[in-house]
């Protein structure tokens, strides 16, 4: 049984949401977003990339 963090959670702890939000604001990344935030899209794309999907 797992007693610690999953590998994906450990990797994503290196990417700080505050720094990510700063970059999103700097480059106007929230332009025309409806439901899926930039942070959640980043997590989804990272998971897909790490699992070769």
N, C-alpha and C positions, 0 to 999 in steps of 0.2 A: 504494500500500500504506500502511496505517495505521502511523505511527511513534510515536504517542502514545496517550493514554487515549481510550477512547470517550466520547461525550458523556454517556451515562448514568452512567458511572463518575466523571466529573468532577462531575456534580450530586450524586451520592451521597457524594462525599468531603466535601461541606458538612454532611451529617448525621453527626455523630459517634456511633458505636455505644455509647460509654460514657454519653453524655448520654441517648441513647434508652433504654438499659437502666435508667438512674436513673428515668426517667419510667414505665417499665413496672413497676418495683418499687414506685414511689410509689402507683400506681393499681391494683396487683394485677393486672396484665395477663397474667401467666402462669397465671392460674387455669384449671384444667382443660385444659391444653395436652397434646396427645398426641405428635405428631410434628413439626409445623411450628412453628418458633420465631417469636416476635413480629418479630424482625429480618428473617427471611426473608419473612414475610408482608408486612411493610412494603415490602421491596424489590419483591416481586411486584406489589403494588397500585400502587406508584409507577411501575413500568414500564408497567403497563396504562393508568394515567392519562396518562402522557406520550405514549403511542402511540395514544391515543384508542380504546382497546378496551374 
